[in-house]
């Protein structure tokens, strides 16, 4: 059976999400280094024109 969340129970802010799920900021440079290593070089196709 499908469950539906009631709107008043919705997460409405980052602070609310941090509190409900026990989220904490990690500033360790070695945390998920694969997100920053071995990335392809950027080129003009990757730049947003404003």
trRosetta pair geometry for C-beta under 8 A, 3 or more apart (Angstrom, degrees):
i j d omega theta_ij theta_ji phi_ij phi_ji
5 9 5.4 -125 -175 81 95 116
5 10 6.4 111 132 -78 126 71
6 9 4.9 80 66 8 82 108
6 10 7.9 -123 100 -31 47 77
7 10 5.5 -26 -161 -13 46 118
11 16 4.9 171 -153 108 77 118
11 17 4.9 63 -170 -72 141 83
11 20 6.5 -110 -99 21 112 150
12 16 5.7 67 49 10 64 159
13 16 4.5 104 56 1 79 102
13 17 7.2 -143 97 -2 46 84
14 17 5.6 -53 -151 37 37 111
14 18 6.3 40 151 -22 68 104
15 18 5.6 -51 -146 35 32 114
15 19 6.3 30 155 -17 65 107
16 19 5.9 -58 -149 38 28 109
16 20 6.1 21 158 -14 66 111
17 20 6.0 -57 -138 41 28 106
17 21 5.9 -13 175 17 66 115
17 23 6.2 11 127 8 85 140
18 21 7.0 -78 -135 54 15 83
18 22 7.7 7 176 -163 51 5
18 23 4.4 -96 -122 60 62 101
18 24 7.5 98 -154 -72 100 40
19 22 7.9 15 -175 -68 19 39
26 31 4.8 103 135 -78 130 176
28 31 4.4 99 78 -26 98 104
29 33 7.4 46 146 -93 66 96
30 33 5.7 -31 -147 -49 48 113
32 35 4.9 37 138 -9 106 114
33 36 6.0 -69 -166 46 55 98
33 37 5.4 32 147 -12 89 121
34 37 5.8 -65 -120 49 35 100
34 38 7.2 -21 -150 37 67 116
36 39 6.9 -61 -170 -20 31 121
42 46 4.3 -110 -154 68 92 147
42 47 7.2 97 161 -54 119 80
43 46 5.8 101 51 7 52 101
44 47 5.7 -50 -151 21 45 116
